[in-house]
């Protein structure tokens, strides 16, 4: 059971005192979708349970695969899902650019490690 201070109702609580709420059994994915994430400081990386199969489409792909550039050996690894859009309103043109891998979502989901920062 949760303690009285865990009630999210605040001052307008409609629960009987003491405010005791039953714990809900749910999967880690459902908990994450409901905004219930483990503390990233307190919980070690290997104990942050998020199934490896849940990528939400964030996967590395070679943008140049099956293209003339790719046949010449060029590679450009990007996220399969993330696109950055640039809009030119004066000529009514929108162009999407793939986000380089790893995207921010892949790092947050734990699919890819955080890239090392370039300290100057």
C-alpha positions as a printed NumPy array, in Angstrom:
array([[  0.   ,   0.   ,   0.   ],
       [  1.087,   3.561,  -0.584],
       [  1.369,   6.059,   2.212],
       [ -0.886,   9.06 ,   2.717],
       [  1.661,  11.315,   1.064],
       [  1.526,   9.248,  -2.151],
       [ -2.049,  10.283,  -2.897],
       [ -2.097,  12.452,  -6.015],
       [ -5.384,  14.126,  -5.146],
       [ -3.797,  16.889,  -3.088],
       [ -6.091,  19.01 ,  -0.884],
       [ -9.193,  17.961,  -2.804],
       [ -8.793,  14.245,  -1.968],
       [-12.088,  12.358,  -2.075],
       [-10.676,   9.172,  -0.565],
       [-11.522,   8.146,   2.966],
       [ -8.865,   8.938,   5.544],
       [ -6.344,   7.493,   5.816],
       [ -5.71 ,   7.851,   2.096],
       [ -4.601,   4.324,   1.278],
       [ -4.538,   3.221,  -2.337],
       [ -4.03 ,  -0.255,  -3.717],
       [ -0.95 ,  -0.83 ,  -5.854],
       [ -1.681,  -1.471,  -9.516],
       [  0.085,  -4.343, -11.22 ],
       [  1.252,  -3.26 , -14.687],
       [  4.029,  -4.001, -17.137],
       [  7.127,  -1.833, -17.289],
       [  6.064,  -0.553, -20.704],
       [  2.597,   0.458, -19.43 ],
       [  4.188,   2.157, -16.414],
       [  6.555,   4.086, -18.686],
       [  3.677,   5.135, -20.943],
       [  1.819,   6.396, -17.848],
       [  4.856,   8.509, -16.915],
       [  6.054,   6.26 , -14.097],
       [  9.766,   5.959, -14.844],
       [ 12.538,   4.82 , -12.501],
       [ 14.943,   7.409, -11.184],
       [ 17.825,   7.491, -13.644],
       [ 20.248,   8.375, -10.842],
       [ 19.166,   5.845,  -8.215],
       [ 18.372,   2.84 , -10.42 ],
       [ 21.421,   1.184, -12.007],
       [ 21.346,   0.956, -15.816],
       [ 21.072,  -2.851, -15.838],
       [ 17.979,  -2.739, -13.584],
       [ 16.015,  -0.291, -15.739],
       [ 13.623,  -2.798, -17.199],
       [ 12.461,  -1.783, -20.648],
       [ 12.013,  -4.612, -23.124],
       [ 14.562,  -4.555, -25.923],
       [ 11.787,  -5.055, -28.458],
       [ 10.137,  -1.716, -27.615],
       [ 11.886,   0.758, -29.93 ],
       [  8.86 ,   2.746, -31.112],
       [ 10.453,   2.742, -34.578],
       [ 13.737,   4.323, -33.487],
       [ 16.275,   2.083, -35.213],
       [ 19.507,   2.784, -37.077],
       [ 19.252,   2.519, -40.861],
       [ 21.689,   3.355, -43.64 ],
       [ 20.144,   6.219, -45.574],
       [ 22.34 ,   5.467, -48.585],
       [ 21.5  ,   1.768, -48.808],
       [ 20.359,   0.788, -52.335],
       [ 21.341,   4.197, -53.71 ],
       [ 24.141,   5.21 , -56.087],
       [ 26.073,   6.641, -53.107],
       [ 25.682,   3.371, -51.212],
       [ 26.919,   1.351, -54.174],
       [ 30.083,   3.479, -54.104],
       [ 30.568,   2.598, -50.412],
       [ 29.127,   5.705, -48.746],
       [ 27.121,   5.241, -45.542],
       [ 25.001,   7.609, -43.514],
       [ 23.434,   6.009, -40.427],
       [ 20.202,   7.755, -39.416],
       [ 17.136,   7.064, -37.272],
       [ 14.39 ,   5.245, -39.162],
       [ 11.702,   7.389, -37.49 ],
       [ 13.058,  10.856, -36.709],
       [ 12.895,  13.615, -39.296],
       [ 13.758,  17.299, -38.912],
       [ 11.632,  19.525, -41.131],
       [ 12.709,  22.803, -42.692],
       [  9.996,  25.105, -44.036],
       [ 10.439,  27.872, -46.598],
       [  7.147,  29.735, -46.431],
       [  7.978,  32.231, -49.176],
       [  8.134,  29.45 , -51.778],
       [  5.794,  27.041, -49.929],
       [  8.366,  24.243, -49.673],
       [  9.008,  21.803, -46.847],
       [ 11.993,  19.458, -46.797],
       [ 12.588,  16.666, -44.288],
       [ 16.067,  15.607, -43.202],
       [ 16.753,  12.357, -41.358],
       [ 18.231,  12.732, -37.867],
       [ 21.702,  11.168, -37.431],
       [ 21.922,   8.075, -35.23 ],
       [ 21.625,   7.97 , -32.263],
       [ 18.612,  10.232, -32.005],
       [ 17.608,  11.675, -28.634],
       [ 14.702,   9.236, -28.323],
       [ 17.013,   6.237, -28.793],
       [ 19.245,   7.498, -25.987],
       [ 16.268,   8.136, -23.672],
       [ 14.751,   4.708, -24.397],
       [ 18.117,   3.062, -23.732],
       [ 18.371,   1.644, -27.263],
       [ 21.724,   3.335, -27.834],
       [ 24.307,   4.68 , -25.394],
       [ 24.686,   8.429, -25.013],
       [ 27.374,   9.69 , -27.39 ],
       [ 30.495,  11.085, -25.763],
       [ 30.444,  14.868, -25.574],
       [ 33.179,  16.77 , -27.331],
       [ 34.834,  18.881, -24.668],
       [ 36.924,  21.771, -25.964]])
